[in-house]
Amino acid sequence: MTTRSLGEPVARREDPRLLSGQGRYVDDIGTGALEVAFVRSPHAHARIVDIDVTGALDVDGIVAIYTHEDLPGRVGEPLPLLIPHDALTHGRTPYPLAKDEVNHVGEPIVMVVATDRYVAEDACDRIQVEFDFLPPVVGIEVARDAEHLVHDDVPGNVAARLVQESGDARAAVAQAPHVLELDLEIERSASMPMEGKAVFARWDADDTSLRVYTSTQASTSVRAAVAAKLELPADRVEVVAPDVGGGFGVKIVHPWPEEILVPWAAVTLGREVKWTEDRREHFVSSAHERGQLQHVKVGFDSEGRLHGLDVTIWHDNGAYTPYGIIVPIITTTQLLGPYKPGAYRAECFSLYTNTVIVTPYRGAGRPQGCFAMERTMDAIADHLGLDRAVVRERNFIRPDEMPYDHGLVFQDGRPLIYDSGDYPASLDKLKKLIGWDEFDDYRAAARAEGRQVGIGMACYVEGTGVGPYEGGFVKVETDGSVVVATGLTTQGQGHQTAFAQIVADELGVPVEKVTVTTGDTRRFKYAVGTFASRAAVMSGNAVALAARNVREKALRIAGEALEADPRDLEIVDGIVQVKGTPGATVPLSTVAVLSNPLRYAFDEETQRATQFATPGDPEKPPVAEDDEPGLEGTDYYSPARSTFANGMHAAIVEIDPDTAEISILRYCVVHDCGTLINPRIVEGQIHGGVAQGVAGALYERMVYDDAGQLLNASFMDFLMPYATEVPRIEADHLETPSPLNPLGIKGAGEAGVIPGASVLASAIEDAEGFRISRMPISPSELYELRQRHERR
Ligand code: MCN
């Protein structure tokens, strides 16, 4: 038997290269290309009265300067609205270069192309833009008050009013024995990949073809957008995502203005053109997320069982809605976590503000939903004097109730139905892992030493593996190596390792024999992209199906060669053999040679053995009539609906009684993403996610002033945690395979981040004894809360 690879903690094969600085990112490509810099709006809300570029024209090295007026045809038109929705009654997308008006600081107005970035930046400084100021709308309350409007034609600044409803929640709450109301807030934050966005484009006039390298999470979508905007046949456009230094959601907004403008400039100028985002640009012109005010009204009985949940949410969607209202949709559906809410109603107002656009950031609306639900669970337990774990457990959907239909519509337009999970078993594991039942003793001992400690927990469910499809290509080469391609992109998730494991098992070859390519439209044209923790489910199953086809074909051809029934054959370590008769064998490399009428082999012996005809019958054609040549195959996987992974986190914190400094003593995770392809990768994903969850709880936030200036647009002021701030993470798994896909996989990529703010709020609340309703929280804010609480 070939050693099974699926489920093994195979070391990530991409790491030695990436960790030793051998990665090849967009900025490493196209040295010597013309470079782009943008004049971006310094104001949050203004009309553009005049743009005077004359001062920049005589800067040495300037090649071209473009404003909106210079962009022809579709290039200058507003960017597409990617995910329309009936509730999005007032969707607005930006122009690639602002036309007439700017709606946030950082919005691109002028594009300068020069011999290098320094020259381009110097020229930007000489361009004069005259503005007529408009009142900025900054912050959810200001937008909600609607004294001023972001877009003149959008009443109340309401881009969308979304209602999700199952049963009569208002009546259920009104009739419940107990009712609580909570006002909650999660502040804005953003993903900060190590590599910002970057685009490099090369136009080949002879071949009339365009190649675009971009740091993206969706190369096929960029290809479609570039082809459409530049009015080129898609076949003339290739898009390659080389190594991508992190994405976390921000690189899925396809296309970003720069992804259209840079290729267009390359075609127009007939030169190689490149743009690499700098960190400040990333802060002020990429995308943010989180940012919600929530009002929860919950009705429950004396046992803590939910009767009804009625939630109102005000969501800050920034200045435009290129991504529709996907974040509010996810919040309002996945807020429910592992619980049965009784009746449920969520109403969300997605509000325009004069700030950077809001699009999914790892977790994508779920951290906010989890915050609303988990704060509610703690409040109920507190109100009834019950154990917080007990209240959660009583409201869980039971394993025998799966599949569980919430009676709501999920983000893909299909019913919200959970496929699998054993929440009570997960909770049990978590309680044991952290020592939940023994914590009171620990607290008492700590208190005796003058230490203030608290414990908290939070549970979540994560819709993963969203459709519509993903594909895989698998080929056995004549040297016995296996190449795999899938169209989705990789930003650090370890796909090259995980997909190799899947294919190795399906084909019966050692995992080292398999290499995987992602995100290159030259290798695989049809794909959706890497987001919503979908790659493992979608491409994982697609490459498995493609490999199964190849295996079947290999056994058929080998059956001919060995004069055996394919059903009696197996593949072990890359050798096809008759089960139980190890003497009769043919290597897969030879099968690959046999599969091609033009039989070229790497070694002479194989060449001699295979060049004339099938060994069994010299008269037989080398390829069966209904077979295509080559030991290769492509297949697609399209799910019936999404899989729902789940997890539970618990943390113990210690808080300084004098300074309110918060230390995380323990952080435990129990996670269920179905069949584990690679536990080491999944744990890495959980660690990265927890780091971002802790960041969102204690450190990271976007601080705007009333004028719409981002006050902390640098790593001096935006507190990204170092390894020193991220606790040691103790993780355990539960594997309840999804019945929805052949491999039983559910996604894992966002898991770690979702409950971060909730679990730490729960633990801090437990330590302090007063309610925590707003995250993130700094020591000084906690200190102030303490003072206020003591004064009461
Ligand atoms: N995996 C596994 N077994 C499972 C499920 C997943 O071994 N049952 C592995 C997969 O093979 C893959 C990794 O875990 O190598 C994540 O898989 P999946 O959950 O399918 O998530 P995606 O690959 O679709 O990645 C997207 C997800 C999202 S939405 C964000 S945001 C995010 C994240 O992944 N951005 C990341 N993780 C990131 N990790 C890095 N390093 N950089 C980012 O930008």
Residues whose N, C-alpha, C, O or C-beta is under 5 A from the ligand:
A	BS01	MCN	G246 G247 F248 G249 R362 Q491 G492 Q493 G494 H495 A498 T530 F531 A532 S533 R534 A535 A536 V537 C673 G674 T675 L676 I677 N678 I681 V682 I745 K746 G747 A748 G749 E750
